[in-house]
Amino acid sequence: MEVLVKVKKLYQPLRGIKPSFRAYHVFLALTSLRREGPLGRITLSRKLELGEAAVKTLVRRLRDSGLATVDRVAGVLLTEKGVEAAELLESLMIYLGPLELGPICGGCRTYGLVLKGFRKVLEDVGYLKLRDLVVREGADGALIVYCGDRPVMPVSGGFEEVAGTLSEVAQRSCSSGDILVISICCSNSSECSRAPIEAALDLLDP
């Protein structure tokens, strides 16, 4: 997909220089601008939890890629292509944010992401690949749940039905064919909240 290629280029190194923002920040910037835009750079900086220099670079990349324009008064505004990119991302994934999963991991922090219609994709590439990507992106662990009337977790040799709070979260958050990805962190690292989105975008092949 041409739009997805443009989105991925936004957070890739340019002329050997790696930006301080990541896929998570691009996702949040595009979806926030679609829902709330136009937004000023200071507002974006606060929302993305990035310094003004990083936001300036991100906005410049959005503008250079044709996904956004900048108005001196109104701020940053998505173009038609930018809206298309944001809507594509929102059609592929729903970020649930922090989750309360009770006794599953006492003292841990957990964050959820729904990947719409991704079960077939994951069956092709293997659930371990997604789990490993979530860990690589900063989480201490990950849960992968196949959504449906009876949500299940893929395990070695088959599936294990989930119950309790995890089942309730899956049933109210996603539909049959969707995947629920949950990052688990025991530390205070902010990477945990970003890891599911980073991993999902890594997995997506334009």
Legacy VTK file of the C-alpha trace (Angstrom):
# vtk DataFile Version 3.0
C-alpha trace
ASCII
DATASET POLYDATA
POINTS 206 float
0.000 0.000 0.000
1.437 3.339 -1.056
0.008 5.136 1.977
1.524 2.626 4.396
4.914 2.992 2.714
4.721 6.756 3.312
3.787 6.240 6.956
6.706 3.865 7.551
9.170 6.257 5.917
8.229 8.939 8.448
10.084 7.217 11.279
12.930 5.655 9.296
16.485 7.115 9.353
17.018 9.808 6.725
20.519 10.316 5.297
21.875 8.264 8.179
20.108 10.323 10.865
17.658 8.413 13.067
14.768 10.526 14.406
14.051 10.580 18.143
10.387 9.751 17.507
9.138 6.293 16.611
6.252 4.484 14.936
4.084 4.982 18.028
4.481 8.770 17.812
3.628 8.790 14.099
0.519 6.684 14.769
-0.586 8.969 17.594
0.163 12.144 15.623
-1.818 11.057 12.556
-4.813 9.741 14.491
-4.883 12.758 16.842
-4.701 15.205 13.942
-7.542 13.396 12.192
-9.792 13.480 15.255
-8.786 16.801 16.800
-6.836 18.796 14.176
-5.585 21.237 13.371
-3.180 21.205 16.315
-0.310 23.516 17.192
3.205 22.175 17.701
3.121 22.826 21.447
-0.105 20.832 21.753
1.399 18.032 19.670
4.544 18.093 21.801
2.473 17.650 24.951
0.232 14.970 23.437
3.124 12.942 22.004
5.386 13.540 25.016
8.157 14.664 22.679
10.439 17.678 22.742
9.683 20.589 20.431
12.691 19.804 18.215
11.442 16.245 17.628
7.926 17.495 16.883
9.326 20.049 14.453
11.151 17.248 12.605
8.040 15.052 12.591
5.871 17.882 11.256
8.429 18.627 8.548
8.421 14.978 7.480
4.614 14.929 7.445
4.604 18.030 5.279
7.362 16.815 2.932
5.519 13.524 2.420
2.322 15.348 1.490
0.422 14.112 4.551
0.058 17.471 6.307
0.201 21.212 5.818
1.108 23.908 8.330
-0.919 27.056 8.865
0.744 29.819 10.897
-2.452 30.475 12.820
-4.296 27.140 12.934
-1.296 24.811 13.213
-0.764 21.383 11.647
-3.573 20.063 9.454
-3.784 16.741 7.621
-4.124 16.747 3.856
-6.488 14.382 2.063
-3.615 11.880 1.865
-2.939 12.374 5.571
-6.559 11.658 6.455
-6.384 8.551 4.269
-3.270 7.396 6.144
-4.866 7.992 9.556
-8.058 6.192 8.554
-6.038 3.255 7.224
-4.191 2.918 10.532
-7.439 3.159 12.493
-9.028 0.486 10.292
-6.123 -1.855 11.040
-5.639 -1.285 14.751
-7.423 0.062 17.823
-5.193 1.134 20.711
-6.847 0.257 24.028
-4.196 1.812 26.257
-3.611 0.554 29.826
-5.617 -2.487 30.905
-6.556 -3.822 34.323
-6.076 -7.574 34.165
-6.245 -8.348 37.862
-4.295 -11.399 39.036
-2.809 -12.246 35.628
0.306 -10.261 36.445
0.292 -8.695 39.881
2.269 -5.456 39.923
2.720 -5.431 36.144
1.548 -2.803 33.710
-0.329 -4.026 30.656
-1.375 -2.270 27.441
-3.710 -3.544 24.757
-4.026 -3.234 20.996
-6.642 -4.812 18.718
-5.481 -5.830 15.243
-8.569 -5.904 13.036
-8.982 -9.034 10.919
-5.413 -10.156 11.627
-6.032 -13.767 12.591
-5.335 -15.064 9.080
-2.156 -12.946 8.870
-0.928 -14.278 12.191
-1.741 -17.866 11.277
0.485 -17.415 8.216
3.482 -15.832 9.986
3.100 -17.478 13.398
2.033 -15.918 16.700
5.571 -16.221 18.087
6.780 -13.650 15.580
4.348 -11.041 16.903
5.134 -11.919 20.517
8.864 -11.592 19.860
8.345 -8.244 18.117
6.451 -6.871 21.135
9.320 -7.918 23.414
11.926 -6.529 21.011
10.135 -3.185 21.101
10.518 -2.888 24.862
7.965 -5.053 26.685
8.974 -7.754 29.160
6.378 -10.125 27.750
3.228 -10.337 25.655
-0.114 -12.114 25.482
-1.668 -12.899 22.108
-5.416 -13.633 22.097
-7.485 -14.801 19.125
-10.855 -13.075 19.492
-14.274 -14.664 19.031
-17.200 -15.995 21.049
-14.688 -18.039 23.035
-11.361 -16.155 23.010
-8.302 -18.401 22.956
-4.546 -18.014 23.260
-2.324 -19.879 20.810
0.059 -22.165 22.680
2.505 -24.835 21.623
0.475 -27.573 19.989
-2.913 -25.852 19.970
-5.053 -23.307 21.804
-5.947 -22.502 25.387
-9.285 -20.900 26.202
-8.963 -17.688 28.216
-11.196 -16.874 31.164
-11.886 -14.208 33.750
-10.833 -10.616 33.181
-8.827 -11.397 30.049
-11.838 -13.056 28.429
-14.037 -10.070 29.338
-11.549 -7.619 27.803
-11.339 -9.671 24.611
-15.101 -10.064 24.240
-15.866 -6.374 24.658
-12.900 -5.072 22.641
-12.675 -7.218 19.530
-14.585 -9.449 17.131
-14.080 -12.821 15.492
-11.021 -12.699 13.238
-9.333 -9.972 15.303
-6.200 -10.321 17.428
-5.775 -8.808 20.892
-2.139 -7.996 21.662
-1.196 -7.189 25.253
2.239 -5.959 26.270
3.389 -6.776 29.797
5.989 -4.774 31.723
7.282 -5.128 35.258
9.430 -1.991 35.002
8.375 1.639 34.691
9.621 1.927 31.131
7.388 3.958 28.811
8.319 1.461 26.100
5.589 -0.866 27.344
2.751 1.365 26.153
4.364 1.784 22.742
5.440 -1.805 22.136
2.170 -3.224 20.681
1.884 -0.447 18.077
5.579 -0.638 17.198
5.303 -4.414 16.778
2.119 -4.212 14.695
3.649 -1.718 12.284
6.771 -3.890 12.045
4.537 -6.818 11.131
2.579 -4.934 8.473
4.078 -5.456 5.048
3.117 -2.739 2.542
LINES 1 207
206 0 1 2 3 4 5 6 7 8 9 10 11 12 13 14 15 16 17 18 19 20 21 22 23 24 25 26 27 28 29 30 31 32 33 34 35 36 37 38 39 40 41 42 43 44 45 46 47 48 49 50 51 52 53 54 55 56 57 58 59 60 61 62 63 64 65 66 67 68 69 70 71 72 73 74 75 76 77 78 79 80 81 82 83 84 85 86 87 88 89 90 91 92 93 94 95 96 97 98 99 100 101 102 103 104 105 106 107 108 109 110 111 112 113 114 115 116 117 118 119 120 121 122 123 124 125 126 127 128 129 130 131 132 133 134 135 136 137 138 139 140 141 142 143 144 145 146 147 148 149 150 151 152 153 154 155 156 157 158 159 160 161 162 163 164 165 166 167 168 169 170 171 172 173 174 175 176 177 178 179 180 181 182 183 184 185 186 187 188 189 190 191 192 193 194 195 196 197 198 199 200 201 202 203 204 205
